[in-house]
């Protein structure tokens, strides 16, 4: 079974409450939308069995909000849209294709409040719905999907570049307190990455994570090399009483320090 996903936005596929490929981010790859739209393919055979299943998609605006960094034709600024198809091939050679249409449902209010490739992401865990992509979920607050009024009138092609993946986790080599509730983590080298934090706190507590390549003599972040990029992620805790883990889905940063 193969799941294909094409979109001028970022589109992360899920099946039965879990990402199809949790190591893959920022997909499909950005391209010149005057030329074509990229499509990713996932082998989901191992995720399927007899019975009911739910396929879901997280959508984010991709490079649309970063007007200061890319030319207009690299930014899809129109309403978010996606095309997904699940192809089931049977032993006798026949096949069934289940694709996105107006029988699907969507909702705008999600934990991902803000997503920007350069400026960062805001995630409000109070809005998290663990059943959104499970059988029986997706009721309150959901609407019938609509056929895209405006969609790229260009070919859809299989993504020609390797996937962007999360690899080689790196922990900090030192931590310095620079103020009340403010800490600087030194990871020892510059790299392209996303931060992952694990924290416990009261419901509504906001944890702000900013990245930089350098620090000032007093140990605080020197963000001048970020130029106009805010490179800031915000995580609002659900306050479950247990430690909560957050990692942005639709951004990345170049940094040594957090």
CORSULFEN-V822041 format. One record per helix or strand. SS is the DSSP state (A for helix, B for strand). FROM is the first residue (numbers start at 1). LEN is the number of residues. If there is no record, write none. Layout:
ss;from;len
SS;FROM;LEN
SS;FROM;LEN
This chain:
ss;from;len
B;2;5
B;10;6
B;18;2
B;24;1
B;36;8
A;45;3
B;55;6
A;72;3
B;83;7
B;95;5
B;105;2
B;112;5
B;120;5
A;125;3
B;143;2
B;155;4
B;165;1
B;174;6
B;182;12
B;196;4
B;206;5
B;212;1
B;214;2
B;221;2
A;224;3
B;232;5
B;244;4
B;253;5
